[in-house]
Amino acid sequence: MRISTIQAFNNGVQGLQKNYANAIRTQEQISTGNRILTPADDPVASVRLLQLEQQQNVLGQYKENLTAAKNGLAQEEVTLNSVNTVLQRVRELAVQAGNGALSQADRESIAAELGEREDELLGLMNTRNARGEYLFAGFQGKTQPFVRQADGTYKYEGDEGQRKLQVASSLTVPISDNGKKTFENVINAGRVQAAVTAAPGSTLQVSAPLVQDEVAFSGANPFPDDGVAVVFDTANQNSYVVYALPRTSPETPLPDGGGTLDADPDKADSLVFRGVTLKFSGVPVGGETVQLTVDATQQKRGILDTIAQLKTSLQGPASGFQVGDAVAVAITNLDHGMTTVDSVRGEIGARLNVVETTQTDNDDVGLVNKSVQAELRELDYAEALSRLAFQTVILEAAQQSYVKVSGLNLFNKL
């Protein structure tokens, strides 16, 4: 085969360029520490690295969300702890107000502190987070959730939404609780109303009914939906029986509702019927009827409204069972309110545990991702240095052979 001089030169130059490029590429790998300099070096590994980098970016966003969730839940938990502390003090004041030996001035003094605690609770329920949004307004973060009306009652202006953050590929964590669920949906112990039909000459008085046992009230043998009638016997005026409403003929009294008052008119007697407590005072003459019905509009009562009503009752002159009724309803409702708040605090604690474990899981996934990225991208220095030494020898040999071949000439033989 005939090889021209120009062809020999071109082949030599191409060989030098190829060997030089191989050596330079290896040198760049060593200087950067990366095995893959361009996608063409390893297309499959390049695609996998791109996927891992995208997943790592998503994990970074999840980490920010977890931090935000943890901060928000921690602030809510601290706020509810303060609410619980105030409610405990309000309950102590309510118990103190139930002392029958207190004067009107004493009750007004308690009412004054109740007013201060009421304002403190209102401020806590309208707490804002670091972004200036109300914690307990649901989705209406810019709207003040609790507003005092002109008549002293309170209105919830937020909604029932619950804000959430995604903290993993298939996991979202609630980071707030609306005020209606936390402070308004409190079972009202005073939802049963009493209507007395008195007989001529009767001095019988009854207290406001109080639902003290929620289990008995709505259990297997619940309080009748339409209410009951307590009827005093005309033959024995101190005895009474209980009928379910509506009354029918012939009537059959409920077996667990009858009773007899004692002979002391100055001592209050109690009727406890399926979770409802009712007190009697005075002297019946027989024929009196007390109807107990459930007010469907009073099933729930907010914590602030409970305190406001107790304060109002203490500020006015006391008569009959008025103060005792207000105190009894307030204490029971406050207990229900603290139970509700504690329930929400328990949910917050569970969410914080989820945040902590999810953060650990995400960190573990991130470490695995980085390990896989390192295996795909990082250079094996021992292998690269050995390869560079070998490529250098080849390059030097190619250079020397090129010099010798390029120096060959027929004229040297003449």
C-alpha positions in Angstrom: 0.0 0.0 0.0 1.3 3.4 -1.0 1.3 6.0 1.8 1.9 9.6 0.7 3.9 12.0 2.7 0.9 14.2 3.5 -1.1 11.2 4.7 1.7 10.2 7.0 1.8 13.7 8.5 -2.0 13.8 8.9 -2.1 10.4 10.6 0.6 11.5 13.0 -1.1 14.7 13.8 -4.4 13.0 14.4 -2.8 10.5 16.7 -1.1 13.3 18.7 -4.4 15.2 19.0 -6.3 12.1 20.1 -3.8 11.2 22.8 -3.4 14.8 23.9 -7.2 15.1 24.2 -7.4 11.9 26.3 -4.7 13.2 28.6 -6.3 16.6 28.9 -9.7 15.1 29.7 -8.2 13.0 32.4 -6.4 16.0 33.8 -9.7 18.0 33.9 -11.4 15.1 35.7 -8.6 15.1 38.4 -8.8 18.9 38.8 -12.6 19.0 39.2 -12.9 15.7 41.0 -15.8 14.7 38.8 -16.0 11.7 36.5 -18.7 13.1 34.3 -17.8 16.4 32.7 -20.5 16.4 30.0 -23.7 14.3 29.6 -21.9 12.6 26.7 -19.4 11.0 29.2 -22.2 8.9 30.7 -25.7 9.6 29.4 -27.5 7.1 31.8 -25.6 8.4 34.9 -26.2 12.0 33.8 -30.0 11.5 33.7 -29.9 9.8 37.1 -27.9 12.7 38.5 -30.4 15.2 37.2 -33.2 13.3 38.9 -31.3 13.1 42.2 -30.6 16.8 42.1 -34.3 17.6 41.5 -35.2 15.3 44.4 -32.6 17.1 46.6 -34.2 20.4 45.7 -37.6 19.1 46.7 -36.2 17.9 50.0 -34.8 21.3 50.6 -38.3 22.8 50.2 -39.7 20.2 52.5 -37.1 21.1 55.1 -38.2 24.8 54.9 -41.8 23.7 55.2 -40.9 21.5 58.2 -39.2 24.4 59.9 -42.2 26.7 59.3 -44.6 24.0 60.5 -42.6 23.4 63.7 -42.4 27.2 64.4 -46.1 27.6 63.8 -47.2 24.7 65.9 -44.8 25.7 68.7 -46.3 29.2 68.8 -49.9 27.8 68.9 -49.0 25.4 71.7 -47.5 28.2 73.8 -50.6 30.3 73.2 -52.9 27.5 74.2 -50.8 26.9 77.3 -51.4 30.5 78.3 -55.1 30.2 77.5 -55.3 27.1 79.8 -53.5 29.0 82.6 -56.0 31.9 82.4 -58.9 29.5 82.3 -57.7 27.8 85.5 -57.6 31.2 87.2 -61.1 32.0 85.9 -62.4 28.7 87.3 -60.8 29.5 90.7 -62.7 32.8 90.6 -66.0 31.0 89.7 -65.6 28.6 92.6 -64.9 31.6 94.9 -68.0 33.4 93.6 -70.1 30.4 94.6 -69.6 31.1 98.2 -73.0 32.1 99.6 -71.4 34.2 102.4 -70.0 36.8 99.9 -71.4 40.3 99.8 -72.4 42.1 96.7 -69.2 44.1 96.9 -67.2 40.9 97.0 -69.0 39.5 94.0 -68.4 42.8 92.1 -64.7 42.5 92.9 -64.6 39.0 91.5 -66.4 40.3 88.4 -63.8 43.0 87.9 -61.0 40.5 87.8 -63.1 38.3 85.5 -63.3 41.3 83.1 -59.5 41.6 83.1 -59.1 37.9 82.4 -61.8 38.1 79.7 -59.7 40.8 78.0 -56.6 38.7 78.4 -58.2 35.7 76.8 -59.5 37.8 73.9 -56.0 39.0 73.2 -54.6 35.4 73.3 -57.4 34.2 71.0 -56.5 37.0 68.5 -52.8 36.1 68.5 -50.8 36.7 65.3 -47.9 34.7 63.9 -44.6 36.1 62.6 -46.3 36.8 59.2 -48.9 39.0 60.8 -51.7 36.4 60.3 -54.2 35.5 63.1 -53.4 32.0 64.4 -57.1 31.0 65.0 -58.8 32.6 62.0 -58.8 29.5 59.8 -58.1 30.5 56.2 -59.0 34.1 57.0 -55.6 34.9 58.3 -56.0 38.7 57.8 -59.4 38.8 59.6 -59.5 39.2 63.4 -61.3 36.0 64.5 -63.0 37.1 67.7 -64.9 40.4 68.0 -66.8 41.7 71.0 -70.3 42.9 70.2 -72.1 45.9 71.6 -74.1 43.6 74.0 -71.0 42.1 75.4 -71.3 38.8 73.5 -68.6 37.6 71.1 -68.7 36.7 67.4 -66.3 34.5 65.5 -65.4 36.1 62.2 -63.0 33.5 60.9 -63.9 30.3 59.1 -63.4 26.6 59.9 -60.4 26.1 57.6 -57.2 24.4 58.7 -53.9 25.5 57.0 -51.6 22.7 56.0 -48.0 22.3 54.6 -46.6 19.5 52.6 -43.6 18.0 54.3 -43.0 14.9 52.3 -44.0 13.5 48.9 -47.3 12.1 50.2 -47.6 13.8 53.6 -49.2 17.1 54.7 -49.2 18.4 58.3 -51.9 20.8 59.7 -50.2 23.9 61.1 -53.2 25.7 62.6 -56.5 25.2 64.3 -59.5 27.5 63.8 -61.0 29.3 66.7 -64.4 27.8 66.3 -63.1 24.3 66.9 -60.8 25.4 69.7 -62.8 28.0 71.6 -66.4 28.0 70.3 -67.5 24.4 70.0 -67.7 23.9 73.7 -70.6 21.8 75.1 -73.0 24.0 77.0 -74.1 22.6 80.3 -77.0 25.1 80.5 -78.7 24.0 77.3 -81.7 22.5 79.2 -84.4 25.1 80.0 -87.0 24.9 82.8 -90.6 26.2 82.7 -92.6 26.1 85.9 -96.4 26.0 86.0 -97.1 26.9 89.6 -100.2 26.1 91.7 -102.0 28.7 93.9 -100.2 29.2 97.2 -97.1 27.4 96.1 -93.6 28.8 96.9 -91.8 26.2 94.9 -88.7 27.5 93.1 -86.4 25.7 90.8 -82.8 26.3 89.7 -81.6 26.4 86.1 -81.1 22.8 84.9 -77.5 21.7 84.6 -76.2 18.9 82.4 -73.5 17.5 84.7 -73.0 14.1 83.2 -72.7 14.1 79.4 -72.4 10.3 79.3 -75.7 9.7 81.1 -77.4 12.5 79.1 -76.7 11.0 75.8 -75.9 7.3 76.7 -77.8 4.1 76.2 -80.8 5.5 78.1 -80.6 9.1 77.1 -82.5 12.2 78.2 -85.7 12.4 76.0 -85.3 14.5 72.9 -88.6 16.3 73.5 -87.9 16.8 77.2 -89.7 15.7 80.4 -92.3 17.0 82.8 -91.8 16.9 86.6 -95.2 16.7 88.2 -95.9 17.1 91.9 -98.6 14.8 93.4 -101.8 16.5 94.6 -102.3 14.0 97.3 -98.7 14.1 98.6 -97.3 17.5 97.6 -93.7 16.6 98.4 -93.7 13.7 96.0 -93.1 14.0 92.2 -92.9 11.8 89.2 -91.3 12.4 85.8 -93.1 11.9 82.4 -91.6 12.0 79.0 -92.9 14.8 76.7 -95.2 14.9 74.9 -97.5 13.6 77.5 -100.0 10.9 76.5 -103.0 9.3 78.0 -102.8 7.0 79.9 -99.5 8.3 81.2 -96.7 6.1 82.5 -94.0 7.8 84.7 -90.4 7.1 83.8 -89.1 4.6 86.3 -85.8 6.4 87.1 -87.3 9.9 87.7 -89.5 9.9 90.8 -88.6 11.3 94.2 -89.7 13.0 97.4 -88.7 16.4 98.8 -87.7 16.6 102.5 -89.8 18.5 105.0 -87.3 21.3 105.5 -88.4 24.3 103.2 -85.1 26.1 103.8 -83.0 23.2 102.5 -82.7 22.7 98.7 -83.5 19.3 97.3 -81.9 17.9 94.1 -83.3 15.9 91.2 -80.8 14.1 89.2 -82.3 12.5 86.0 -80.2 11.1 83.2 -77.3 13.5 83.6 -79.4 16.6 84.4 -79.4 18.1 87.8 -82.3 20.3 89.1 -82.6 21.9 92.5 -85.9 22.7 94.4 -86.5 25.1 97.2 -89.6 26.4 98.9 -92.9 24.5 99.7 -95.0 22.9 96.9 -98.7 22.5 97.4 -99.2 19.8 94.8 -100.1 20.0 91.2 -97.0 22.0 90.1 -95.4 21.1 86.8 -91.8 21.7 85.8 -91.1 21.1 82.1 -87.4 20.5 81.1 -86.6 20.9 77.4 -83.4 21.0 75.4 -82.8 24.3 73.6 -81.4 23.3 70.2 -79.9 26.8 69.8 -77.8 26.6 73.0 -76.0 23.3 72.4 -72.6 25.1 72.3 -71.3 28.2 74.1 -68.0 29.8 73.5 -65.5 30.2 76.4 -65.6 34.0 76.2 -69.4 34.1 76.3 -69.3 31.8 79.4 -67.0 34.2 81.2 -69.0 37.3 80.1 -72.3 35.8 81.3 -70.7 34.9 84.7 -69.3 38.4 85.0 -72.8 39.9 84.3 -74.5 37.7 86.8 -72.0 38.7 89.5 -72.4 42.4 88.8 -76.2 42.4 89.3 -78.1 41.9 92.6 -78.4 38.3 93.6 -81.9 36.7 93.8 -82.9 33.1 94.4 -80.8 30.6 92.5 -79.4 33.3 90.1 -75.8 33.4 91.3 -75.6 29.7 92.1 -77.0 28.8 88.7 -74.6 31.1 86.9 -71.6 29.7 88.8 -72.6 26.1 88.3 -73.0 26.5 84.5 -69.8 28.5 84.3 -67.7 26.0 86.2 -69.0 23.1 84.1 -68.6 25.0 80.8 -65.1 26.0 81.8 -64.2 22.4 82.5 -65.6 21.5 79.0 -63.6 24.4 77.5 -60.3 23.3 79.1 -60.9 19.7 77.9 -61.4 21.0 74.4 -58.2 23.2 74.6 -56.3 20.2 76.0 -57.5 18.0 73.2 -56.2 20.5 70.6 -52.9 20.7 72.5 -52.7 16.9 72.3 -53.2 17.1 68.5 -50.5 19.7 68.3 -48.1 17.5 70.2 -48.8 14.6 67.8 -48.2 16.9 64.8 -44.9 18.0 66.3 -43.9 14.4 66.6 -44.8 13.8 63.0 -42.7 16.9 62.0 -39.7 15.6 64.0 -39.8 12.0 62.5 -40.4 13.4 59.0 -37.4 15.6 59.3 -35.3 12.6 60.3 -36.6 10.6 57.4 -36.0 13.4 54.9 -32.5 13.9 56.2 -31.8 10.1 55.8 -33.2 10.3 52.2 -30.9 13.3 51.6 -27.9 11.4 52.8 -28.7 8.5 50.5 -29.2 10.8 47.6 -25.8 12.4 48.2 -24.1 9.1 48.5 -25.6 7.9 45.2 -24.6 11.2 43.5 -21.1 10.8 44.8 -20.9 7.3 43.4 -22.2 8.5 40.0 -20.3 11.7 39.7 -17.1 11.6 41.8 -13.8 10.4 40.4 -11.7 7.4 41.5 -8.5 9.3 42.0 -6.3 6.2 42.1 -7.7 4.9 38.8 -7.5 8.4 37.2 -3.9 9.0 38.2 -2.9 5.6 36.9 -4.8 6.3 33.7 -3.2 9.7 33.3 0.3 8.2 33.7 -0.5 5.6 31.1 -1.9 8.3 28.7 1.2 10.4 29.2 3.4 7.5 28.3 1.4 6.9 25.1 1.4 10.6 24.3 5.2 10.8 24.7 5.7 7.7 22.6 3.4 9.2 19.9 5.4 12.4 19.9 8.7 10.6 19.6 7.5 8.3 16.8 6.0 11.3 15.0 9.4 13.1 15.1 11.2 10.0 13.7 8.6 9.3 11.0 8.4 13.0 9.9 12.2 13.0 9.5 12.2 10.1 7.0 13.3 11.3 3.5 14.6 9.5 0.3 17.0 12.3 -0.2 18.8 11.2 3.0 19.8 8.0 1.1 21.4 9.8 -1.9 
